[in-house]
């Protein structure tokens, strides 16, 4: 098992099929043949430096990393998981039945992103509803507000909000520790640990009785207000490599001058491969926040997005195989559980809470109509000043994304939502959420076919979807920054 510094809720085994050119036998499995740890700089995901597990070495596409601000480019700590997965496999034939490609995968690209954006101190005193003039949300342990509009479109607005006292913007430069590597079980399991930290930070905005400097009534923090001595995120990137046998749906697809003209499932095919289970565990540590009141709460505000890019040729196949299907057939769904609504799916705009909603289950599961894809989870206990206390995770607002991407010949389906880890007051706060997924590399094409050469344009199209989904998420993230204007 992955080494742990604290007990955490683990997701169920998730294996997302990708395609490969064959793998070694069980005696020869070596994680270093498939995974490399790398560091570098990027302009994607709002830019900066990154530490990543790179699995793009010719057998598929999987990239799990942490992007963060450096000395020349500010950015919040951003967790990124991007991987190709299969909806099935096919033999491609001409319109009259002649064999064109005996084995080829049917791929899509999936991306998970979570930005650790702001630290917000607030009072759980409720807010005044501007329509009814009633006090709402008091003493429920949540950060409540009245909002309207879309977080994706440029019309999201906040009408009323519970009292906010201080904000620390985490969009800044971060210091990277040494990266420690541990092999925990022979050559098939490994973990890398590193910390991104900031020390002695002035507050960005303070609301108090002193004269305001900004239109929102806040002022900038000063030395006399104290400093946050340490904000640190320690990452444990664990991977485990296993042999895997998979049965995947198989189709006979006919291709003509106008694209795919027929598709028929012929059964299932067995493929050998390797599974690579990957877990992000990221410990939060916040030291010496100067609270204005001992009953206040501290919230780590996050922006989470999960999206799937469907190339046009895959959508064309879906339309033929499943008849009258649309992009909605593969819509991304988040499974949540709330105290007010029990278990529920976020499958459309109406399914996403439009007000602060506490989750009763310590996880959010992501899936589509094909398979379970990933899971973010956390423990409900948090260590505050050496004592175990209860924390919450809440969703503020969010919505689905369904965008056609004409220049890249495909469409993006996904979910974006604002949320927050809410902690009770304390000088030393420690908490450890995680995100887990699994990629399965199959030896499609190992029997003499060469799907990579025949599939090169398709592969590049899906590969480019990482940038596409990044652009979609980037546009939505702009709206999160407006949360600073309380």
C-alpha positions in Angstrom: 0.0 0.0 0.0 1.0 3.6 -0.4 2.8 4.9 2.6 0.6 7.2 4.8 1.3 10.0 7.3 -2.3 9.9 8.4 -5.4 7.7 7.9 -7.4 8.8 4.9 -10.5 7.6 3.0 -9.3 5.8 -0.1 -11.3 5.6 -3.3 -12.3 2.3 -4.8 -10.0 0.8 -7.4 -10.5 2.8 -10.6 -9.0 1.6 -13.9 -9.3 3.8 -17.0 -8.4 2.0 -20.1 -5.7 3.4 -22.4 -4.0 1.7 -25.3 -0.5 0.5 -25.6 1.8 -1.7 -27.7 2.2 -4.5 -25.2 3.8 -4.9 -21.8 6.3 -7.2 -20.1 5.5 -10.2 -18.0 4.8 -10.0 -14.3 8.4 -10.9 -13.4 9.7 -8.0 -15.5 7.3 -5.3 -14.4 9.2 -2.2 -13.5 7.5 1.1 -12.7 10.5 3.1 -14.0 9.8 1.7 -17.5 6.5 3.6 -17.5 6.7 6.5 -15.1 9.2 9.3 -14.7 9.2 12.1 -12.3 9.9 15.4 -13.9 10.1 19.1 -13.2 9.9 22.1 -15.5 7.9 25.2 -16.5 4.7 25.5 -18.4 2.3 28.2 -19.7 -0.7 25.9 -19.2 -3.0 25.9 -16.1 -2.2 29.6 -15.6 1.5 28.9 -15.8 4.5 28.5 -13.6 6.6 25.5 -12.6 5.5 22.0 -12.1 6.3 18.6 -10.6 4.7 15.7 -12.5 4.5 12.0 -13.0 4.8 11.6 -16.8 3.4 8.5 -18.5 3.4 9.7 -22.1 6.2 7.5 -23.3 4.6 6.0 -26.4 2.0 3.7 -24.8 -0.7 6.2 -24.2 -1.2 9.5 -22.5 -1.2 10.1 -18.7 0.2 13.1 -16.9 -0.4 13.7 -13.2 1.2 16.9 -11.8 1.2 19.9 -9.6 1.6 23.4 -11.2 2.5 26.3 -9.0 3.8 29.9 -9.1 7.5 30.8 -9.4 9.5 33.9 -8.9 8.6 35.4 -12.2 5.0 34.1 -12.5 2.4 33.9 -9.7 0.0 31.0 -9.6 -2.0 29.1 -7.0 -1.1 25.5 -6.3 -3.0 23.6 -9.0 -3.4 19.8 -9.1 -3.8 18.3 -12.6 -4.7 14.8 -13.7 -4.9 14.2 -17.5 -5.2 10.8 -19.2 -6.5 9.1 -22.2 -9.1 6.3 -21.8 -11.0 3.9 -24.0 -14.7 3.5 -24.7 -13.9 0.3 -26.5 -12.0 -1.0 -29.5 -12.8 -1.6 -33.1 -11.8 -3.2 -36.4 -12.1 -0.6 -39.1 -13.5 -1.7 -42.5 -14.3 0.1 -45.7 -17.9 0.8 -46.7 -17.9 -2.5 -48.8 -16.4 -4.5 -45.9 -12.7 -4.6 -46.8 -10.3 -4.6 -43.8 -8.6 -1.2 -43.2 -7.3 -1.4 -39.6 -7.7 -4.7 -37.7 -7.3 -3.2 -34.2 -7.8 0.4 -33.1 -8.9 2.0 -29.9 -11.8 4.4 -29.4 -10.3 7.1 -27.1 -11.4 10.2 -25.2 -9.3 12.5 -22.9 -10.2 13.2 -19.3 -8.8 16.0 -17.2 -9.2 16.8 -13.5 -8.1 20.1 -12.0 -8.3 21.6 -8.6 -6.9 25.0 -7.7 -6.2 25.8 -4.0 -7.1 29.5 -4.4 -7.8 31.5 -1.3 -7.8 31.4 2.5 -10.8 33.2 3.9 -11.7 34.0 7.5 -15.4 34.4 8.0 -18.1 34.6 10.8 -20.9 32.1 10.7 -23.4 34.9 11.5 -25.6 34.5 8.4 -26.4 37.0 5.7 -29.4 39.2 5.0 -31.5 38.1 2.1 -32.0 41.2 0.0 -35.4 39.9 -1.2 -37.1 38.8 2.0 -35.0 40.8 4.4 -34.5 37.6 6.5 -31.3 36.4 8.1 -30.2 33.1 6.4 -27.4 30.6 7.0 -26.5 31.6 10.6 -24.6 29.0 12.7 -24.7 26.2 10.2 -20.9 25.8 9.9 -21.0 26.9 6.2 -19.9 30.0 4.3 -23.2 31.3 3.0 -24.0 33.9 0.4 -26.6 34.9 -2.1 -25.4 34.8 -5.7 -26.7 34.8 -9.2 -25.5 34.2 -12.7 -23.0 31.8 -14.2 -19.5 31.0 -13.1 -18.6 30.1 -16.7 -20.3 33.0 -18.4 -19.2 36.5 -17.4 -22.2 37.4 -15.3 -21.7 35.8 -11.8 -22.5 38.2 -9.0 -22.8 38.1 -5.3 -25.6 40.0 -3.6 -25.1 39.2 0.1 -22.5 37.3 2.0 -21.7 36.3 5.6 -19.1 38.6 7.3 -15.6 38.1 5.8 -12.7 39.4 7.9 -9.5 38.4 6.1 -8.3 37.0 2.8 -5.0 35.5 1.9 -4.6 35.1 -1.9 -2.7 31.9 -2.7 -1.9 33.1 -6.2 1.8 33.8 -5.6 5.3 32.3 -5.8 5.9 29.0 -4.0 9.0 27.3 -2.6 9.6 23.7 -3.6 11.3 21.3 -1.2 13.5 18.4 -2.3 11.6 15.6 -3.9 12.0 12.4 -1.9 11.6 9.1 -3.7 10.6 5.8 -2.0 10.2 2.3 -3.4 7.8 0.5 -1.1 7.4 -2.9 -2.8 10.1 -4.1 -5.2 9.9 -2.4 -8.6 6.2 -2.1 -8.8 5.3 0.5 -6.2 6.7 3.9 -5.6 5.9 7.2 -3.9 7.4 10.7 -4.3 7.0 13.3 -1.6 7.5 17.1 -1.8 6.2 20.3 -0.2 5.2 23.6 -1.6 5.4 26.3 1.1 5.1 30.0 1.8 6.2 31.7 5.0 5.5 35.0 6.9 2.7 36.2 4.6 0.8 39.5 5.0 -2.9 39.3 4.6 -4.1 40.6 1.2 -7.4 42.0 2.4 -8.8 42.9 5.8 -12.2 44.1 6.8 -12.3 45.9 10.2 -13.1 49.3 11.7 -10.1 51.0 10.1 -10.6 53.2 7.0 -11.2 51.3 3.9 -8.7 51.5 1.0 -10.8 49.5 -1.6 -14.3 49.9 -3.0 -15.3 46.6 -1.3 -14.6 48.1 2.1 -11.3 46.3 2.7 -7.8 47.4 3.3 -4.4 45.8 2.7 -2.8 43.9 5.5 0.2 45.5 7.4 3.0 44.2 9.6 1.0 45.3 12.7 -1.8 43.0 11.7 0.5 40.0 12.1 1.5 37.4 9.5 0.5 33.9 8.6 3.7 32.1 9.5 3.4 29.1 7.2 1.1 27.8 4.5 2.3 24.4 3.2 0.9 21.7 0.9 2.8 18.4 1.2 2.2 16.0 -1.8 2.5 12.3 -1.7 2.3 11.0 -5.3 1.9 7.3 -5.1 1.8 4.8 -8.0 1.3 1.0 -8.1 1.9 -1.2 -11.1 0.1 -4.5 -11.6 -0.7 -6.9 -14.4 -4.2 -6.6 -15.6 -6.5 -8.6 -17.9 -9.5 -6.6 -19.3 -12.5 -7.5 -21.4 -13.5 -4.5 -23.5 -16.4 -4.0 -25.9 -15.5 -4.6 -29.5 -17.1 -3.1 -32.6 -17.0 -3.6 -36.4 -17.0 -0.2 -37.9 -17.4 0.7 -41.6 -15.9 3.9 -42.9 -16.9 5.6 -46.1 -16.4 8.9 -47.9 -18.8 10.6 -45.5 -17.3 9.2 -42.3 -18.5 6.3 -40.3 -21.5 4.7 -42.0 -22.1 1.6 -39.8 -21.1 0.2 -36.5 -22.0 -3.1 -34.8 -20.8 -4.5 -31.5 -19.4 -8.0 -32.1 -18.8 -8.9 -28.5 -15.9 -8.4 -26.1 -12.2 -9.0 -26.5 -9.7 -9.9 -23.9 -6.4 -7.9 -23.6 -3.5 -8.2 -21.4 -2.0 -5.1 -19.9 -0.8 -3.2 -16.9 -2.8 -1.1 -14.4 -1.2 2.0 -13.0 -3.1 3.2 -9.9 -2.2 6.7 -9.0 -3.1 8.7 -5.9 -2.5 12.4 -5.1 -2.5 12.9 -1.3 -2.0 16.5 -0.4 -1.6 17.5 3.2 -2.8 21.0 4.2 -0.9 22.8 6.9 -1.7 26.4 8.0 0.1 27.9 11.0 -0.6 31.1 13.0 -3.5 32.7 11.3 -4.5 35.7 13.4 -8.2 35.4 14.0 -10.3 38.5 14.6 -12.7 36.4 16.7 -12.3 33.0 18.4 -15.6 31.7 16.9 -14.7 32.4 13.3 -13.9 29.7 10.7 -11.1 29.4 8.1 -12.0 28.2 4.6 -9.6 27.0 2.0 -11.4 28.1 -1.2 -11.0 25.8 -4.2 -12.0 25.7 -7.8 -12.5 22.2 -9.2 -13.1 21.2 -12.8 -13.5 17.8 -14.4 -13.9 17.5 -18.2 -13.8 15.0 -21.1 -12.8 15.8 -24.6 -14.7 13.8 -27.3 -13.1 13.9 -30.8 -15.6 14.4 -33.6 -14.7 10.9 -35.0 -15.7 9.3 -31.7 -18.9 11.4 -31.6 -19.6 10.3 -35.2 -19.1 6.6 -34.1 -21.4 7.2 -31.1 -24.1 8.7 -33.3 -24.1 5.6 -35.6 -23.6 2.9 -32.9 -26.2 4.3 -30.4 -28.5 6.1 -32.8 -29.5 9.7 -32.1 -26.9 10.0 -29.4 -25.4 13.4 -28.7 -22.5 14.8 -26.6 -24.9 14.4 -23.7 -24.5 10.6 -24.0 -21.0 11.0 -22.5 -21.8 13.8 -20.1 -19.6 14.0 -17.1 -21.4 13.4 -13.8 -20.4 14.1 -10.3 -21.9 12.0 -7.5 -22.4 13.8 -4.2 -24.3 13.3 -1.0 -25.8 16.1 1.0 -27.6 16.4 4.3 -30.5 18.1 2.6 -30.9 16.0 -0.5 -29.2 12.7 0.2 -27.4 11.0 -2.6 -27.6 12.8 -5.9 -26.0 13.2 -9.3 -24.9 16.4 -10.8 -26.0 15.6 -14.3 -27.2 19.0 -15.5 -27.2 22.6 -14.5 -30.3 22.1 -12.3 -28.5 19.3 -10.4 -25.7 21.6 -9.1 -26.4 23.3 -5.8 -27.1 27.0 -6.3 -26.3 27.9 -2.7 -23.7 26.8 -0.1 -24.3 23.0 0.4 -22.5 20.9 2.9 -21.6 17.4 1.7 -22.4 14.6 4.1 -20.2 12.0 2.3 -16.5 12.7 2.4 -16.0 12.4 -1.4 -17.0 13.5 -4.8 -17.1 10.7 -7.4 -16.7 11.6 -11.1 -18.1 9.4 -13.9 -19.8 9.5 -17.2 -22.3 7.2 -18.8 -19.5 4.8 -19.5 -17.5 4.3 -16.4 -16.4 5.7 -13.0 -13.4 7.9 -13.7 -12.0 9.4 -10.6 -12.7 10.4 -7.0 -11.6 13.2 -4.7 -11.9 12.4 -1.0 -11.0 13.7 2.4 -11.3 12.8 6.1 -13.9 14.7 8.2 -11.5 15.0 11.1 -8.9 17.7 11.1 -6.0 18.2 13.6 -6.3 21.6 15.2 -3.6 22.6 17.7 -3.0 18.9 18.3 -6.7 18.0 18.9 -9.0 16.1 16.5 -11.9 18.3 15.4 -14.5 18.2 12.7 -14.2 19.9 9.3 -16.6 20.3 6.4 -16.4 20.5 2.6 -19.0 22.5 0.9 -20.0 23.3 -2.7 -21.0 27.0 -3.3 -22.0 27.0 -6.9 -21.2 25.4 -10.2 -22.5 24.2 -13.5 -21.9 21.8 -16.4 -19.8 22.6 -19.5 -20.9 21.5 -22.9 -18.8 23.3 -25.5 -18.1 22.5 -29.2 -14.5 23.1 -30.0 -14.6 23.7 -33.8 -10.8 24.3 -34.3 -9.9 21.0 -32.7 -12.7 18.9 -34.1 -14.4 17.8 -30.9 -16.5 18.8 -27.9 -15.8 19.2 -24.2 -18.2 17.9 -21.5 -17.5 18.7 -17.9 -18.3 20.1 -14.5 -16.9 23.1 -12.7 -17.7 24.1 -9.2 -16.5 26.4 -6.4 -16.1 24.8 -3.0 -14.2 25.0 0.2 -12.6 23.0 3.0 -13.9 24.7 6.2 -11.8 24.4 9.4 -12.5 25.5 13.0 -10.3 28.2 14.5 -6.8 27.2 15.5 -3.1 28.2 15.2 -1.9 25.0 13.7 -4.3 23.2 11.2 -3.4 19.9 9.5 -5.7 18.1 7.0 -5.1 15.5 4.3 -7.5 15.1 1.3 -6.6 13.1 -1.8 -7.5 12.4 -5.4 -7.2 8.9 -7.0 -7.5 7.4 -10.4 -6.1 4.4 -12.3 -5.0 4.1 -15.9 -5.0 0.7 -17.6 -2.6 0.3 -20.5 -3.7 -2.5 -22.9 -1.7 -4.2 -25.6 -4.1 -3.4 -28.4 -2.2 -3.9 -31.7 0.3 -6.4 -30.2 -0.7 -9.0 -32.7 1.0 -7.4 -35.7 -1.2 -4.3 -36.1 0.3 -0.8 -35.6 -2.5 1.3 -34.2 -0.2 4.2 -33.3 0.9 4.8 -36.9 -2.5 4.4 -38.4 -4.0 6.4 -35.6 -1.5 9.3 -35.4 -3.9 12.1 -36.3 -6.5 10.9 -33.9 -3.9 10.5 -31.2 -2.7 14.1 -31.7 -6.2 15.4 -31.6 -7.0 13.8 -28.3 -3.6 14.8 -26.9 -4.3 18.4 -27.8 -7.5 18.2 -25.7 -5.5 18.8 -22.6 -4.9 22.3 -23.8 -8.5 22.7 -24.8 -9.9 21.7 -21.5 -7.3 23.9 -19.9 -8.6 26.9 -21.8 -12.2 26.1 -20.8 -11.2 25.8 -17.1 -9.1 28.9 -17.4 -12.1 31.0 -18.5 -14.3 29.7 -15.7 -11.5 30.3 -13.2 -11.6 34.1 -14.0 -14.9 34.2 -12.2 -13.5 32.7 -9.0 -11.2 35.6 -8.7 -14.2 37.9 -8.4 -14.9 36.2 -5.0 -12.3 38.6 -3.7 -14.7 41.5 -4.2 -16.9 40.8 -1.2 
